[in-house]
Every structure is written in C-alpha cells, then in structure tokens.
Amino acid sequence: MTSLKTINATIGWRKNHPVIFFVVSFAVMMILFYMFYFAPAVQDRFFTPLVNVYALLSGGLLNLMGYKTGVVG
C-alpha cells in the first residue's frame, strides 16, 4: 500500500518540474505513436488506403482548379 507521503512526493515532482514532466511525457507518447505507426500491419491495412484517399482527393481538387490530372492506384 502506498503511503500518502509517496503520493504527495509524486504530485510535487510534477508541480515543481512541469517542463521536464511535459518533455518526458511527450517523448514517451511519440515513441508509442511511432511504434504503432511503423508496425507492418498498420502500414498494410491503414497507410496504403489512406494515401490512396489523399491522392483521390488531391486529384479531384486539382481537376476542379482546371489542371487535368489522373490518379492511379
């Protein structure tokens, strides 16, 4: 069982060093995001279809602006 002193010390650390807490939290979240993002299953199932949607939307927008474009894939 954790004591109240240990809990207060943890909260105090965050209050006394908010910049360090932010940088460490941000770095951990970036590492987790990129571990997920570069996983082969994510690349195959989500990234390729997402890029295809971006290409279709970009091609459609360029066609609306008068540029004759074609999208393959």
Contacts in CASP RR format, 6 or more apart in sequence:
PFRMAT RR
TARGET T0000
AUTHOR 0000-0000-0000
METHOD contacts of the structure
MODEL  1
MTSLKTINATIGWRKNHPVIFFVVSFAVMMILFYMFYFAPAVQDRFFTPL
VNVYALLSGGLLNLMGYKTGVVG
13 21 0 8 1.000
14 21 0 8 1.000
36 42 0 8 1.000
52 73 0 8 1.000
55 71 0 8 1.000
55 73 0 8 1.000
56 71 0 8 1.000
58 71 0 8 1.000
59 69 0 8 1.000
59 70 0 8 1.000
59 71 0 8 1.000
60 69 0 8 1.000
60 71 0 8 1.000
62 69 0 8 1.000
63 69 0 8 1.000
63 70 0 8 1.000
END
